[in-house]
Amino acid sequence: MMRLLTGTDNIADSFQFVPHSIDAFGSTVIVEGCDQRRDISWIHAWTVNSHGIITQVREYFNTSLTVTRFANSTKPVSVTSLHCPSVWESSLSNRVGKSVPGLVLAI
């Protein structure tokens, strides 16, 4: 995959980044897509600053991702009382036709 992303691989073997969905949660933008030809699903999690500049990119391939949000509280929270509702779940990971790992991204 690294050779495709850096351009050192043959252009005929290029990877197609075609977004299926784009969702934003505050400063976090989630982009999900799938390269149908290669049966690879991908998810990008971008952190964007107040000027609209991407400051961090997290990239996941063939992974089921659930995004959850911690309570917006300035009070200390104990682990046993912490409730983290799911705000987004990937939908394309089941299309790759194989078992994929599941991750939780806390924002």
C-alpha positions in Angstrom: 0.0 0.0 0.0 2.8 2.4 0.8 4.2 2.2 -2.7 0.8 3.1 -4.1 0.4 6.1 -1.7 3.9 7.4 -2.4 3.7 7.0 -6.2 6.6 4.6 -6.6 4.3 1.9 -7.9 3.1 1.6 -11.5 0.4 4.1 -12.3 -1.7 1.3 -13.8 -1.9 -0.2 -10.4 -3.1 3.0 -8.8 -5.5 2.9 -5.8 -8.8 4.6 -6.2 -9.9 6.9 -3.3 -13.5 7.5 -4.1 -15.5 8.7 -1.1 -18.7 6.9 -0.2 -19.5 9.2 2.7 -18.2 12.3 4.4 -19.3 13.2 8.0 -18.0 15.9 10.4 -18.1 16.0 14.2 -16.6 19.2 15.4 -13.0 19.3 14.3 -13.0 15.6 13.2 -14.0 14.7 9.6 -14.6 11.0 8.7 -14.4 10.0 5.1 -15.2 6.4 4.1 -14.8 4.7 0.7 -14.0 1.5 -1.1 -11.8 0.5 -4.0 -14.2 -2.0 -5.6 -11.5 -3.5 -7.9 -9.2 -4.4 -5.1 -12.0 -5.2 -2.5 -10.5 -2.8 0.0 -12.5 -0.5 2.2 -10.8 2.6 3.7 -11.6 5.2 6.3 -9.8 8.6 6.8 -10.2 10.5 10.1 -9.0 14.1 9.6 -8.5 16.7 12.3 -9.2 20.1 10.9 -8.3 23.4 12.7 -10.4 26.6 12.8 -8.9 27.7 9.4 -10.0 24.6 7.6 -6.4 23.2 7.5 -6.0 19.4 8.0 -3.6 19.0 11.0 -3.8 15.2 11.5 -4.8 12.2 9.3 -5.6 8.7 10.6 -6.0 6.1 8.0 -7.7 2.7 8.3 -7.9 -0.1 5.7 -10.2 -3.1 5.9 -11.2 -2.1 9.4 -14.6 -1.6 11.0 -14.6 1.7 12.8 -16.9 3.1 15.4 -16.6 6.8 16.4 -17.7 7.6 19.9 -17.8 10.9 21.8 -16.8 11.4 25.4 -19.1 13.5 27.6 -18.6 17.2 27.2 -18.0 17.8 30.8 -15.2 19.6 32.7 -16.0 17.6 35.9 -13.9 14.6 36.6 -15.5 11.4 35.4 -15.0 7.9 36.8 -14.5 5.1 34.3 -17.5 3.2 35.7 -19.9 6.1 35.1 -18.5 7.1 31.7 -21.0 6.8 28.8 -19.7 7.1 25.3 -22.5 7.1 22.7 -21.6 6.0 19.2 -21.9 8.9 16.8 -20.8 7.1 13.6 -20.1 3.5 12.4 -18.5 2.4 9.2 -20.7 0.7 6.6 -18.3 -0.5 3.9 -16.1 -2.9 5.9 -18.6 -5.8 5.4 -18.2 -5.5 1.6 -14.6 -6.7 1.6 -15.9 -10.3 2.1 -13.7 -11.2 5.0 -13.5 -10.7 8.7 -12.0 -7.4 9.6 -10.8 -5.9 12.9 -13.0 -3.5 14.8 -11.7 -0.2 16.3 -13.2 2.5 18.4 -12.1 6.1 17.8 -12.9 8.4 20.7 -13.3 12.1 19.9 
